[in-house]
Amino acid sequence: MKDRTYQDVLQSGVSKPRRIALFTGVYNHIADGVSLTLNRLVEHLESIGDEVLVFAPTNESPLVQHKGTLVPVPSFMAPGRPEYLLTTGIPSEARQRLRDFRPTLFHIATPDFLGFRALRLAKSWNMPIVTSFHTHFSSYLKYYKLGAIEDPLWMWGRWFYGRCHQIYVPSMSIARMLRMRGIETDVRLWPRGVDSAFYNPGKRSMEWRRSIGISDNEVIVTFVSRLVWEKGLGVFADVIESLSRDGIPHRSVIVGDGPARHALEERLPGTIFVGFKRGEELATAYASSDIFLFPSDTETFGNVTLEAMASGLPTVCADASGSDALVLPGKTGYLVPPGESQQFAAYLRELVLNEDLRKAYSRAATDAAIEYHWPSILARLVGYYDELVGRVTSSIGKPRVPYEPSSLNS
């Protein structure tokens, strides 16, 4: 029986199963919000019968047990940040895997060199291209004194995203930012979700608290993230030092690891560093805390904020993209202008000293988090896929059959 070409698929409507080629600079070599979100997406797609081929860098000791079929692509360690890998393109063997896979849609998750090569290939094949916005790169620049490259970075973004048919953003604040920067692509809202059956107040453990030297009646202020300065670590340290100077009774706990850990340990000798946690250990750490402090202003979506809320924690976060779409000020926690350490400290003092307020915010936070149900959020993305593939012949013209060997070198 003759294999169906891409054109045959389009003539018969939305393909079943869908065959999605996913290109990402982060998938299993590091455990961050991008890699965990994309792994969950692949798991969902395969659970509903779709086929996914993931093109991404990897290393000998990946931190994530990845979902789906991974096609490794060449990469090198980022200068000064060896935990990150920078891709160098799509080698001929990987292109052959892509050709044999016969994708019906390209999903490009990162606008790196791998994403650029995937974009050019998809354009040469005249195929549907979607992209998802995961990392607010321009917000990192101030932490590395690279403000001079912000405009060129946005020029690249306008070129890259302008050649995709849909872009999926995690929050309306990110959508507004892209519009302000002149990106006119069809923007769709795709927030992240949380597993409330996994992250919930029932995971609270007095035994866990005692195991790290905290008594039952002490109030824990917790931070969860990778330990890099762009996560607001300087503000976090300012706030903890302020509480200590003012004699506010509390204990501070940091969950996570990264290159800034040593310097932060020296600055906050009274803080308990429990290292990187995942699975049940992470859920227990959240639920066994009392307040979540997250001053990062570089997020696209506050995954850790949502996990903390589902775990029953009042949250005090930066009023910036990510947490601003999650925290309900005066109901589940507080939002503070980025960098305003004294305002962060004032809200922390109020919550530490008022147990009734903490309990009220805890209940409201848990209720609010339930709205972010992963299955419905993932189904929304699949609906976007279907809408694009279903109208592709009218929106991007007659597709080329992308399986001739000569086209693999495009």
C-alpha positions in Angstrom: 0.0 0.0 0.0 1.4 3.4 -1.0 2.3 5.7 2.0 0.3 8.8 2.4 2.1 12.0 1.6 1.5 15.2 3.6 -0.8 16.5 0.8 -2.9 13.3 1.1 -3.2 14.0 4.9 -4.4 17.5 4.3 -6.9 16.5 1.7 -8.5 14.1 4.2 -8.7 16.7 7.0 -7.0 16.7 10.4 -4.5 13.8 10.6 -5.1 10.9 13.0 -2.7 10.2 14.5 -1.1 13.6 14.4 2.7 13.4 13.8 4.4 16.3 15.6 8.0 17.1 15.3 9.1 19.0 18.4 12.3 21.0 18.4 13.7 22.3 21.7 16.9 23.4 23.3 15.9 22.0 26.6 14.3 18.6 27.1 16.1 16.1 29.4 19.6 17.4 30.3 18.2 19.9 32.9 15.1 19.9 35.1 13.5 23.3 34.6 10.0 24.5 33.8 10.6 24.3 30.1 11.8 20.7 30.1 9.1 19.5 32.5 6.3 21.3 30.6 7.4 19.8 27.2 7.8 16.3 28.6 4.2 16.6 30.0 3.0 17.7 26.6 4.7 14.8 24.8 3.3 12.4 27.4 -0.2 13.8 26.8 0.0 13.7 23.0 1.1 10.1 23.0 -1.6 9.1 25.5 -4.2 10.3 23.0 -2.6 8.3 20.2 -0.4 11.0 18.5 3.1 10.4 17.4 5.9 12.8 18.5 9.5 13.0 17.6 11.6 15.2 19.8 14.8 16.9 18.5 16.9 18.2 21.4 20.4 18.3 22.9 21.3 15.8 25.7 24.2 14.7 27.8 25.5 11.6 29.5 23.7 12.2 32.8 20.3 13.8 32.0 18.3 15.0 35.0 14.9 14.1 33.5 13.7 10.7 32.4 12.3 12.0 29.2 9.0 11.1 27.5 8.7 10.0 23.9 11.3 9.4 21.3 14.3 11.7 21.5 16.6 12.4 18.6 19.8 13.9 20.0 21.2 16.9 18.2 24.8 18.3 18.5 25.4 20.9 21.1 28.1 22.5 23.3 28.1 23.9 26.9 27.2 27.5 27.2 30.1 29.7 28.2 30.0 30.3 32.0 26.8 28.2 32.3 27.8 24.6 31.6 24.5 23.3 32.8 22.9 24.7 29.6 23.6 23.3 26.1 23.6 25.4 23.0 22.5 23.6 19.8 24.3 23.7 16.5 21.7 22.5 14.0 20.1 19.4 12.5 22.7 16.8 11.2 21.9 14.7 8.2 21.1 11.6 10.3 18.5 13.6 12.3 17.1 15.0 9.0 16.6 11.5 7.7 14.7 10.5 10.9 12.5 13.5 10.3 11.9 12.6 6.7 11.0 9.0 7.7 8.7 10.3 10.4 6.6 12.4 7.9 5.5 15.1 10.3 2.2 16.9 9.9 3.2 19.8 12.0 6.5 21.5 13.4 6.4 22.7 17.0 9.5 24.8 17.7 9.9 25.5 21.4 13.1 27.6 21.4 14.3 30.3 19.0 17.9 29.0 19.1 20.0 27.7 16.2 18.1 24.3 16.2 14.9 26.3 16.0 16.2 28.4 13.2 17.2 25.3 11.1 13.8 23.7 11.9 12.1 26.9 10.8 13.9 27.0 7.5 13.2 23.3 6.8 9.5 23.7 7.6 9.3 26.7 5.3 11.0 24.8 2.5 8.4 22.1 2.9 5.6 24.6 3.3 4.4 23.0 6.5 2.4 24.3 9.5 4.7 25.8 12.1 3.8 26.6 15.7 6.0 27.9 18.4 5.7 28.3 22.2 7.2 31.1 24.3 8.9 29.6 27.4 11.8 31.9 28.3 11.8 35.7 28.8 15.4 36.0 27.6 15.4 39.8 27.4 14.6 40.0 31.1 17.8 38.2 32.0 20.1 40.8 30.3 20.3 43.1 33.3 21.7 40.4 35.5 24.6 39.9 33.1 25.2 43.5 32.0 24.1 42.7 28.5 21.4 45.4 28.0 23.1 46.6 24.8 21.9 43.4 23.0 18.2 43.8 23.9 17.2 45.5 20.7 19.0 43.0 18.4 17.4 40.2 20.4 13.9 41.6 19.8 14.8 42.1 16.1 15.6 38.4 16.0 12.3 37.6 17.8 10.3 39.6 15.3 11.9 37.8 12.4 11.6 34.3 14.0 8.1 34.5 15.4 6.9 36.4 12.3 7.5 33.2 10.2 5.4 30.9 12.5 1.7 30.5 12.1 0.8 30.4 15.7 2.6 31.4 18.9 1.5 30.0 22.3 2.1 32.2 25.3 1.7 31.3 29.0 0.0 34.6 30.1 -1.7 37.7 28.8 1.2 39.8 30.1 3.6 38.0 27.8 1.1 38.4 24.9 1.0 42.2 25.6 4.8 42.3 25.7 5.1 40.6 22.3 2.5 43.0 20.8 4.4 46.0 22.2 7.6 44.6 20.6 6.0 44.4 17.1 5.3 40.7 17.0 2.1 40.2 15.0 1.9 36.4 14.8 -1.4 34.7 15.8 -1.0 34.6 19.6 -2.8 32.0 21.6 -3.0 31.7 25.3 -1.5 28.4 26.7 -1.0 28.6 30.4 0.6 25.9 32.4 -1.2 23.5 34.8 -0.7 21.8 38.1 -1.5 18.3 39.3 -3.6 19.1 42.4 -3.8 15.5 43.3 0.0 15.5 43.7 0.7 19.0 45.0 -1.7 19.6 47.9 -1.8 20.5 51.6 -2.2 16.8 52.5 1.5 16.3 51.9 2.4 18.4 54.9 4.8 16.5 57.1 5.9 17.5 60.6 8.5 14.7 60.3 10.0 16.4 57.3 10.2 19.7 59.1 11.8 18.1 62.2 14.3 16.3 59.9 15.7 19.6 58.7 15.8 21.1 62.3 12.5 23.1 62.3 10.1 22.8 65.2 6.4 22.4 64.7 5.4 25.9 65.7 8.0 27.8 63.6 7.0 29.6 60.4 8.9 28.6 57.3 9.4 31.0 54.4 10.4 29.0 51.3 11.9 29.6 47.9 11.8 27.0 45.2 13.8 27.4 42.0 17.1 26.9 40.3 19.7 29.0 42.1 20.6 31.6 39.5 20.6 35.3 40.2 18.0 36.1 37.6 15.5 34.3 39.8 15.5 37.2 42.3 17.9 35.7 44.8 19.3 39.1 45.7 15.9 40.3 46.7 15.2 37.1 48.6 18.3 37.5 50.6 17.5 41.2 51.3 14.1 40.2 52.6 15.4 37.4 54.9 18.0 39.7 56.3 15.4 42.3 57.0 13.2 39.9 58.8 16.1 38.8 61.0 17.2 42.4 61.8 13.6 43.2 62.8 13.4 40.2 65.1 10.5 38.6 63.1 10.5 34.9 64.2 10.8 32.7 61.1 12.9 30.1 59.4 13.9 30.2 55.7 14.3 27.3 53.4 15.7 27.1 49.9 14.8 24.2 47.6 16.9 24.0 44.5 20.5 24.1 43.3 22.6 26.0 40.9 25.7 28.1 40.4 24.6 30.8 42.8 24.2 28.4 45.8 27.7 28.9 47.4 27.5 32.7 47.4 23.9 32.6 48.7 24.9 30.2 51.5 27.6 32.6 52.6 25.2 35.5 52.6 22.4 33.6 54.4 24.1 31.3 57.0 20.9 30.8 58.9 18.9 29.6 55.9 18.5 25.8 55.3 19.5 24.7 51.8 17.9 21.3 51.1 19.1 21.0 47.5 17.3 20.0 44.3 14.1 18.0 45.0 11.6 16.3 42.7 8.6 14.1 43.0 7.2 13.3 46.5 10.1 15.1 48.2 9.3 18.3 46.4 5.6 18.0 47.1 6.4 17.4 50.7 8.7 20.4 50.9 6.1 22.7 49.5 3.2 21.5 51.7 5.4 21.5 54.9 6.2 25.1 54.5 4.1 28.1 55.5 4.8 31.0 53.1 6.2 31.0 49.6 8.4 33.9 48.6 9.3 34.3 44.9 10.7 37.7 43.9 11.7 36.6 40.3 10.7 39.0 37.6 12.0 36.9 34.7 9.3 34.2 34.5 7.0 33.6 31.6 4.7 31.5 33.8 5.1 30.9 37.5 5.2 27.1 37.6 6.6 27.1 41.1 4.1 29.7 42.2 1.2 27.6 41.0 2.7 24.5 42.7 3.0 26.4 46.0 -0.6 27.6 45.7 -1.8 24.1 45.1 0.1 23.0 48.2 -1.7 25.6 50.3 0.9 28.3 50.6 0.2 32.0 50.7 2.4 33.5 48.0 4.4 36.8 48.0 5.7 37.3 44.4 7.0 39.9 42.0 4.3 41.7 40.1 5.7 40.6 36.8 4.9 38.2 34.0 4.2 34.8 35.3 3.0 35.2 38.9 0.9 38.2 38.1 -1.6 35.9 36.3 -1.8 33.6 39.3 -1.7 35.5 42.6 -4.9 37.2 43.7 -3.6 40.1 45.8 -5.3 40.3 49.2 -6.9 36.9 48.8 -4.2 34.3 48.0 -1.1 36.4 48.7 0.5 39.6 47.5 2.2 41.0 44.4 5.1 43.4 44.8 6.8 45.7 42.3 10.0 43.9 41.2 13.0 44.7 43.3 11.1 46.4 46.2 12.7 44.5 49.0 11.1 46.5 51.8 7.6 46.0 50.5 8.3 42.2 50.2 9.5 42.3 53.8 6.5 44.2 55.0 4.1 41.6 53.5 6.2 38.7 54.9 6.1 40.3 58.4 2.3 40.5 58.2 1.9 36.8 57.2 4.5 35.5 59.6 2.8 37.2 62.6 -0.8 36.5 61.6 -1.7 32.8 61.6 -5.4 33.4 60.8 -4.5 35.4 57.7 -2.1 32.6 56.6 -4.8 30.0 57.0 -7.3 32.1 55.0 -4.9 32.7 52.2 -3.9 29.0 52.2 -7.5 27.9 51.6 -8.0 30.5 48.9 -4.7 29.6 47.2 -5.6 25.9 47.0 -9.1 26.7 45.6 -7.6 29.0 42.9 -5.0 26.5 41.8 -7.6 23.9 41.0 -8.7 25.9 38.0 -5.3 25.1 36.3 -6.1 21.5 35.5 -3.5 19.9 33.2 -5.8 17.8 31.0 -7.9 20.8 29.9 -4.8 23.0 29.3 -3.2 20.3 27.2 -6.4 19.7 25.3 -6.5 23.4 24.5 -3.1 23.1 22.7 -4.3 20.1 20.7 -7.3 22.1 19.6 -4.9 24.8 18.3 -3.0 22.2 16.4 -6.1 20.9 14.8 -7.4 24.3 13.9 -4.1 25.2 12.1 -3.8 21.8 10.3 -7.4 21.9 9.3 -7.1 25.2 7.6 -3.6 24.9 6.3 -4.4 24.7 2.6 -6.2 28.0 2.7 -3.9 29.8 5.1 -0.5 28.9 3.7 -1.3 27.7 0.2 -0.7 24.4 -1.5 1.8 22.4 0.5 4.8 20.7 -1.1 5.3 17.0 -0.4 8.4 17.3 1.8 9.8 13.8 1.4 12.1 14.2 -1.7 15.7 13.6 -0.6 16.9 16.8 -2.2 14.7 18.9 0.1 16.5 17.5 3.2 19.4 19.9 2.6 17.3 23.0 2.6 
